[in-house]
Amino acid sequence: MQLPRWNFAGYALAMAPLVECVPNFSEGRDLAKIQAIAQAMEGTGVYLLDQHVDADHNRCVITIAGDRGAVQEAAVRGVGKAAELIDLNLHRGVHPRLGAADVVPFVPVAGITLEECAEIARCAGAEIWKRYGIPVYLYEAAAALHDRRRLENIRRGQFEGLGEEIARDPARRPDFGKAKLHSTAGAVVVGARKFLIAYNIFLNTADVQIAKRIAQTVRASGGGLPCVKAAGFLVRGKAQVSMNLTDFEQTPIHKVYEAVEKEALRYGAKPESNEFIGLIPQRTVDLSAQWFARQKDFDSSIILENRLAAIAGRMDRAAF
């Protein structure tokens, strides 16, 4: 059933500014640990909108929303609980990671600017170091250094590689904290960004090299589609082209799918299924309406506005 759309303008007038936070944690197999992290964040009064768990990536993505103070505190507590429960020395998964709480982005939804979210990120980063002794790197709109705007630049080498470089290379030192990784929690990357679409396409093959070649061709850094980051993984026995769309208006979903499909055919493969990680704005669907109409299993509840509308009746104006 199609849920009613959320009116952002009406929300902004009636309630406090709305911030989304989408922390990624390096745990996708122990559901008890994931639940504990989510509960630590919910205790601040934010709304838990979505939770995506993947065992092969060994990663979970939790989406929360609320006012700036509640969301900032929730993110900080989530990082602390992850540090308590996750030991990166024992962590194995296909997804690159730097920390137990790997990346914590703040996203403006209504009544707040990207720069204000960047300030939330800086405050959260300072608090994470102060409370838990976990070094923090700032990225995207919150970055203090230009070459740290891109997440992949900070995460280069991952937990193991950065652990060897952080003390001897001044360029690898954190924005908050000492030049030494937390022994089990690593470091956390905190920032502010616009809406990002995390989108995966599974191929009808287990040949991960095909997914890697496709990813290299379609991503922006390889001369492919603008605002697309991509990598190839083996997930649940299938080759997966895993992508982040950093500007879905410039490069809509249907364009991405068509490009992957075209490249897959070159290798005798084709897309078998696809998935979104977390929530997507309604605008994503509007820009690729015909493509979405052909997706028989598409669940409209992953649309951010629909998810907000579903919980609107439970929103406490005083808390927000």
N, C-alpha and C positions, 0 to 999 in steps of 0.2 A: 504493500500500500504506500502511495506517495504521501509523505508527511508535508504539512504546510511549510512554506519557505519562511525563513527568519528575516525580519525587517531590521537591517543594521541601523538605518537612520532612526527608526522608532526606539531601538534599544539605546542608542547614544543619548537621545533626549530624556529617556525615562530612568536610565540607570548610569552607574559609573562606567568609566572606560573599560573596555574588554580586551584582555590580553590572553593569547594562547601560548602555551609552552609545550614543546614536543621533545622531552628528554629521551635519549637512546641509552639503554643500559646493556651491559655485556653479560646478559643472562637470558637464555631462551629455552632452558631445559628443566630447571627447578621452579615449578609453579608456586611453591610456598614462598620462595625468596621474592619472586615477582609480586606476589600478593602483598608481602610485607612492605616492599618499596612503595607500591600504590597506596597502601593504607597510611604510610608515613606522610605522603603528600596530601591525601584527602583530609587529613586531620586539621589542615589549615583553613578549611572552608571553601576550597576551590571545587570545581566540578570535574569529575573524571569522565571525559568524553569518549575515550577509545583506548584500547589496549591490543597491540599486535605482537604475537610471540612467534619466533621461528627457531626451531631447534638446530637446523643446519647452520644458519648464520650465528646461532647461539647468542641471540640478541632480542630484546623487546623494545618496542616503541610505545610510550604512554603519552596520551594527549590530555592535557588539562586546560582549564580556562577559568578566569575570574578577574578580580581587580588587580592592579599592579602589585600591591603589597602582599596579597594572599598568594599570588602566583610566584612572586619572588621567594617568599618563605617556603612554599611548597617545593620549589625546585631545589633550594638549598637543603632541605630536609631529605629529599629524595637522593641527592648526592651522598649525604651522610649515611643513609641507610644502605645504599649500594656499597659504600666503602666498608661497612660493617659485615656485609654478607658475601661479597664477591672477592675472590683472590685471582688476580690476572695471571699469576704464575701458573695456575692450574687451568686457565681458560683456553679452550680451543674452539674455533669456529671459522667459517669461510669469510666472514666479514671483517675488514680491517678495524682495529680498535686501539685506543690509546689509554682508556681508563675504564674503571668499573662503571662509572657514569661517563659515557664516552663523549657525548655532545649534548649541550643544553641550549637550544635556540628559543628566543622569545619573539613572538610574532604579533604585530598590531592587527587587531580585528575591527574595533570600533571605538571612536572617540579618543584615539591615542596615536602618536606618530612613531615612525621607525626610529627616530633619534631618541625619543623617550624610552622606547624598548631597549635601545643600546645602553642607556643610562641604567635601566633595571639590570641588564646583563653585567655591567661593571660593578654595581653594588652587590649583586649575587656572587660574582667572582671573588670580590674582596672578603665577603662573609664566608665563603667556602674555605678559603685559605685560613681565615681566622679561627673557625670552629674545628676544622678537621685536619688541617695541615696538608691538604691536597693542593699541589700547584695547579694554577689555572692559566689557560691561554684564551685570549679574546679573539673572536673571528667575525667575519662579515662586517655589518655596520658598526659593531662595537670595537673593531680592531684598532689598536694604537699604531700598528705597523702595517704598511701597505701589503707586504708579502704574506701577512697573516689573515688577509681577508678570505682567502681560499682555504677551506677546511683541509683539503688534501695536502697542502703545504705544511700545515702544522702536524698532521698525523703521519707524515713520512717516516718510515721505519717502524711505526707502531710502538707498542709498549717496550718491546725488547730493544729495538734500535735507538729509540730516544733515551732509554736508560743509559746507554753507552755514550751518547753525545752531549747530554744536557749540561754536564759539569765542565766540559772542555771547549764547547763551542758557544760563544756569547750569543750567536744568532738563534740558538735553540733554548735560551733561558725563558722561563715563564713570565707572564705579565704580573702575576701575583704568586709570591712564594719563593722558596729557595731553589737553587739549580740542582734539584734532586727529586726524583720521582718518589711518590708514596710507595712503600715497599710492596703493598698488595693492591692498592687502588689506582696506581699510576698517576695520571693527570686528567683533568677534565677541560674540554673546550666549550666555552660559554660565549654566546653572541646574540645578535638580533638580525633578523632577515625578514624578507617578504614571504608570502606563501610559497612553499616548495612542494612539488608533487613527487612522491616516492612511488615509482612504478616499475613492476617487474613483468617480463614476458618469458614464459616457459616454452621451450622448443620441443618438438617431437623427437628428440634425440638425447642420448646421454653424453654425447661428445662435447665436453666443455670447451674444447678449443674452438669450435664453431661459434659458441657464445662469446668467447674472448675476441675473436676476429670481428664479429658483428659489432661488439661494443667499441672496439677501436675505430671502426669506420663511422659509426653514427655519432660518437661524442664530439663535442665542439673542439676539444683539444687535438683531435685527429683530423680536423677539417670537415667534420660532419655537420650536424644540426646545431644551430645556436642555442646556448643556454641548456645544453644536455650533457650530463656527466653519466658515464656508463662503464660497467665492468661485467665480466662473465664469471659465473660460478656454477658449481654442480650442487643442486638443491633438490632434495627428495627424489633423487635418481634421475633428474632431468637437467639439461643445460638451461641455465637461466641468464637472460640479459637483464641485469639490475641497473636501474636508471634513476637519477634525480633530475627533475625539470626545474631549473632555478627561475625560469620565467615562462610559465605555461601559456601566457598570452602571445608571446613571440613565437613559441614553438608548441602548438596545441597537441593534445594526446593523439589525435588521429594521424597527424604528420609523423609522430614518433613511431606509431604502430606500423604505418605504411613503409617507413624506412627500414625497420627491422625485418618486416616480412619480405621486402625486396632483397635484402642482403641474405636472408636465410635461404631463399630459393636458389641463390648462387651455389650453395653448398648442399643442395638436395634436402633441405629441411624446411620447416614451416612453423609458425606459432601454434601452440596447442592450447594454451590458456594464458591468462594474465591476471595480475592482482595489484591493488593499491595498498600501500602501507600507511596506515593512519587515515586521516580525513582529507577531503578535497573540497575546495570552494565550489559553489554552484556555477560560477563563471567557467570553470573547467568543463562542465557538462554543456553549457550554452555554446561554447566555441567549437565543440565537436559533437553536436546534437545527433547528427545522422549516425555517427560511429557508435555512440552510446546506445542508440535505439536498436542497434543490431546485437548488443551484448545481452544475451538472454538471461544470464545469471547475475547481472549487475544489481547490486543492493543499494538503493537510493539512500539508505540510512547512513552511508559513509559520507554523504554530503554534509559539510560543516553546518550550514544553515539549518538543515533538517535535524541534525543531532541537537543543536541548540533549541530548536522549536520543541523537540520532544521533552526537554527538561525545563522549558520555560515556566511551566506551572509550579515547579519546585524551587524556583529561584527566590531567594530571600532578599528583598530590596535593601534591608538594613545591612546584611552581610556583604552585599555587593556594593 
